[in-house]
């Protein structure tokens, strides 16, 4: 290029003005406002009345059941109100089911087992709902039942309904919601209910308080400490099943079975009069499944005959009434801003020994009384 000449480029030649970029026009919105408004109006119209929800549930309409379950899970007060009305109307149609709690540490094979046992049940034409209590889950990868593909066959089985754990909230809140979901599932004709939980924390106590039969899955060759199972959980179990009794593991599973039988002998007799059983199975090969089902059947026969079944359900109903009251009172108290502030100050004073624990508690409760009177 010649140093005196301005830089030349063909695009700057007036003869090529066609290469210029036009200014363009304001892009149109990707959705038409009027149609959005129409859609929202229709959507509103489509939201069902309590009666329509109840009718749909009683007819076994899974879409409507799922929508009602979403209302139970919602924390919005108006959703809660509709949900409670639906539950009350469904209550007379519930109770005719078998509720089974299934627990065990991650990796023991709960999903595989539920898939095997679930298919065994639905193959007999029975309807099964699979729910979960997993207060730790925040829709994370590890959340139980979060990923339906873990139960491939069951999730496309028309006789099965799988619903992951309500995610948000305290264990008490999550558990209460699961108990309410049981009511809707039973009203929708699901006469078998599985409730899965991870056997490492407090959640199995919550599951135990809403099921008829509690099944603990274990592995052979891993000490109890390794499996993170507390004695209290073993005491709650109506049956222990050593899973993965296949291949080289069959003998070890048999030995573990004898060990657990010996441990269970040491526990005090249960109120139901039932002696917990220890079995083995391979959820993967689907062996030992019918034996577990026979055990559950035997248990039900026994506790229905001695009336423990109804007694336990009555106790559970009372328990959940008190739990609901406790949860509400606790939240009301601890979530109050004035209480929270005084609580912080009181904690510091108690630790500095400027005030006794009891006096601090009394001050907080007095403030709570005052707040309630003013409301
Ligand atoms: P969960 O975390 O308790 O729900 O356990 P999963 O059902 O996801 O199983 C964990 C792993 O163990 C998976 O790789 C399964 O394929 C495997 N598994 C489950 N049951 C059996 C069984 O009976 N035998 C064998 N060999 N493997 C199993």
Boltz pocket constraint, residues with backbone or C-beta under 6 A from the ligand:
constraints:
  - pocket:
      binder: B
      contacts: [[A, 104], [A, 105], [A, 106], [A, 107], [A, 108], [A, 109], [A, 110], [A, 111], [A, 112], [A, 113], [A, 150], [A, 243], [A, 244], [A, 245], [A, 246], [A, 281], [A, 282], [A, 283], [A, 284], [A, 285]]
      max_distance: 6.0
